[in-house]
Amino acid sequence: MNQLLSVLDINLSTVTLLLHKARQMKDLVKSKGGLSILKNKVLTSLFYEPSTRTSCSFQAAMLRLGGSVINVDVGNSSMQKGETLEDTIQTVSCYSDIIVMRHPEKNSVTESAKISDKPFINAGDGTGEHPTQALLDLYTIQSEIGQIGKNTNITFVGDLKHSRTVHSLVKLLTYFPDVIITYISPDGLSMPEEIVEFVNLRGLEQRTGVLLEEAIKETDVLYVTRIQKERFATEEEYRKVVGSYCIDTELMKLAKKKMIVMHPLPRLDEIDRAVDNDPRAAYFRQMENGMYMRMAILECMLLL
């Protein structure tokens, strides 16, 4: 696994391996704090969009495995002098063993990876994909509810048009037969047709046109996403759809006792803070799982 640019870069056996290794990494961190298998290895973190969880968890993952991190401050880099993205990639490749990149333009990370001879990870490319988020989400689902499949109901709520986390996770779920996927979104923010067709070709059941109040009654995993203001052309367009959905304590009364609520974060007003106290709120555990999964990914890409 020299590159991880899309969930389509990995097969089911690799997914299974990463899920197993993430569990091992969690046990390792809890018992020993880390180890030194990546000593003298250097990760370069190159983020052209804001990030807290992805950036920090990659850095923490590398440090807990004994490696080092170069965190490029794009705002103070030579790009401010007019350096091209291509030359920046060539530069950081000279100093790195692996590069993690986020960029606001779809497919930009894939194009950048062609320039470098070092392992490359897509940490989010506009409205495209976010493969490591999908893998940590899958690990979270497995950890929280057990085996995936056998009519597992997964409901996605929010801005499904722009959510790269959802795009990647839905593709990854096609490895698991009998999963049932429900899409709930404001007008104009539905799941892109090419992804719906991708899932159709792999035989998974997909549902639309269902009210949230009805869907939640049968849901095992409620995956909530924010309305992404930065993806709208105007403030007026954003205001038309923001606040369309809110997961609150009243809605949670309709849900199964053993379901979970997930969110890639950051959240705005789509999940009421009162829900944080519900044991079914898994989004902070999901966030922590990001470090364990990224530790597993780094080990596989740099050592195996």
N, C-alpha and C positions, 0 to 999 in steps of 0.2 A: 504494500500500500504506500506508493510514493507520493500520491496526491489524494486529497480529499476535497474535491470541489463541488460534488453533488452526491446525494445519497445513492445515485445510480452508479457511482464508482465502486460500490461495495456489494458483495453478494450476501446471501443469507448466512453462509458459514462464517464470514467475517463479522457480520452483525452479532451472531451468537458468541463468537470469540470476544468481541468488545464488551458485550453485556457481562460475560463471565469475568473478564479482567477488571471491569469497573467495580464489581462486587469485591474482588480481591483488593483493589486500591482503597476502597472504603475501610475494609478490615485493617489494612496496613496503616492508614492514617490514624484510625482510632486507637490502634495498639502501640505504634512506634512513631507516628508523626510523619514518616517518610522514609526514603532510602536514597542511595547514591548511584543508581544505575545509569543516570544521564550526566554524570560528572564530566566536565569539560565540553559538554554540548551547549550550544547557544541558540536560543529562540529569538527571532526578531518579531516584534508586535507592531504591525503597520496598519493603523486605523484612520481612515479618512471620514468616518462618521463617529459620533459620540458612542461610548460604550462604558458600562460599569461592570456588569456580570461577566460577559464574555471575555473582555480584556483582563479583568482581575483573576478570573478562574483559570485562564490559560497561564498567566504569570505564576499563580499559586501552584498550579499543577507542575510546571517546569521546575520551580524551586523545591517542591517537595520530593521531586525525583533527583535532586542534586545538580540540576542544570542551572544555567544563567539566562537572563533575559535582557535584550536591548529593546527598550520601549521608545519608538521613534515619535517625537513630538512634531507632527506634521505641520502645525502652525509656525514652528520655528525651524523647519528644515529648508533645504536648498530649493524645494518646490516654490518657496516664496521668492526665490531669485529667478524663477522661470524654468527650473529643471523639469524635464519631462518625466512622466510616470515610468516610462521604460528605463530611463537612466537611473531613477531611484531604485527600481527593482534590481538592476544590475549591481548597483552599489551595495545594497543590503545583503545581496546574495554572497558577496565576497566575505562577509563577516559572520554568516549564519550557517547553522546546520539545518534549520527549518524555519519557515516563514508563515506567520498567521496574518491574514489580511482581510480588512473590511473596507468596502467602497460603496458609494451611493448608486453607482450605475450597474444595472443588470449585466452579467457576463464579463464584467471588468476584471474580476479576480481570475477567471478562467484564461483570459487573454494575458494577464500578467504572469500567470504560472508558466506560460509557454516561453517566457523570456529567461526564466531562472532554471538552473540545473539542480536546485535544492528542493527537498520536499515542501509542498505548499498546501496550506489549509484555507478554505473559504470560511471566513467568520461572518459572512453576510454580504450579499451583493445586491443592493437596492431591493427590488421586489422579487428577486430571483430565488435563491436558496440559502439555507443556513444548516448545513448537514450535521455539524456537531451538536447544535441545539436539538435536532430531531433525534439523534442518538441518545442524548441525555434524557429527553422526554420519554423515549421508549424504555430506557432503564428505570425511570421514575414509575411509569405505568406498571412495569413488571414487578418492581419492588413493592408497590402499594396494593395492587389487586391480584397479583399472581400471574398465572398463565394468560397470555393474550390470545384471543381467538374464541372459538366456541360461543359465537353470538355476543361477543363483547361490543357494547354500544358506546361509541365515542362521538360526542357532539362538539362541533366547533362553532363558536359564537364570536361575532365581531367583524372586523375588517378583514375578510378573507381574500379580497382582491390583492391587497398589498402585503399581506403577512408572509414573509419568506419562511418563517418558522413553521407555519401551517402547511405551506407548499411542500416543504421537505418531509415533514412528518407523515402527511397523507401518502406520499410516494413510498415511504418506508413501511407503512402499514400494509401495503399490498403483498408483503412477504408472509402475512399472517391471514390464512383463509378464515372465512366466516365472521370477520369483523364487520360491523354495521356502522356506517358513517353518516352523520346528520349534519347538514350545513344550515346555519341560521345567521343571517347578515342583513344590514340595512340595504335599501334599494341602491343599486349601482356598485355594491361592494361584495358581490358574490364570488365564489371560488372561480378562478379562470377556467374557461371551457377546456383548454388543453389538458389541464390536470384532471378535471372530471372525466374526460375521455380516456386518459391514461389509466385511471382507476377502473373505469368500465371494462377496458380491454383485459384487465386482470381479474375480473369477476366479482369484485366486492360490491355489496349493496350500498347505494348512496341515496339519501333522502333529502328533500328540500320541501319548502312550503309548510313546515311544521312550526307551531307556536312553541316558544321556549317553555312556557308553563306546562305544556303537554310533553315535550321532548325530555325534560329533566326527570320525569317520573320513571323513565326506562333507561336513563343514562348511567353508565358505569364510570365514564371519564368525561367531565365537562371541561373543555379546553377553551379558555376565554382569551381574546386578544383585544388590545386597545385600538381605537380609531386613530390611524397614523396621520397626524396633522401635517407632518413634513412631506407627505406624498400628494397633497392636494394643491391644485394650481392657485386657488384663492381661499381666503379666510371664510368667505360666504359659503363655499361648497362644503368646507369642513363643518361649519356651524349647523348645516342642515342635518347632519347625521350623528354628530357627537352626542353622547348620552342616550343613544337608542336603546341600550340594554344596561341593566344593572343587576348583578347577582347580590341579593341581600338575604337577610335572615328569613324573611317571609317566603321567598322563593325556595330557599334551602329546606323548608319544612315539607316541600313536595318531593324532595329527592330521596333516593335510597339511602339507607343507613350506612352502606358500605361503598358508596361511590366516592370519587375524589374530584376536587376542583384544581385545575392547573392554569398557569398563566406564565408566559415567558418573561414578563416584566420588562420595562416599568409599566405600572398600571396608572390609570387616571381615576375615573369615577365608575369604571365598569364592574368593579368588585367593592362592595361596601366594606369598610375597615372592620365592622362588627363580625364579618365572616371569618376574619383571621383567627378567632377563638374557636371556631368549629374544627374538630379533629379531621374532618374531611377536606379542609383547606391544605392542599399539598404544595402550593407554589413556593414556599420558602424551603421546604425539603427538596423540591425540584431544583431550586437555585443551587443548593449545596451539592446536589448530585452532579452538577456541571463540572465541578473540579475532579471528581472521581472518574467520570467518563473521559474527560480531556487528559487525565493522567494515563488512562488506558490507551487512548489514541496516540499520544506522544510515544509511549513505549513501543507500540506496534509499528509506528512509522520510522522510528530511529534505531530500533534494535532487532526487529524480526524480519 
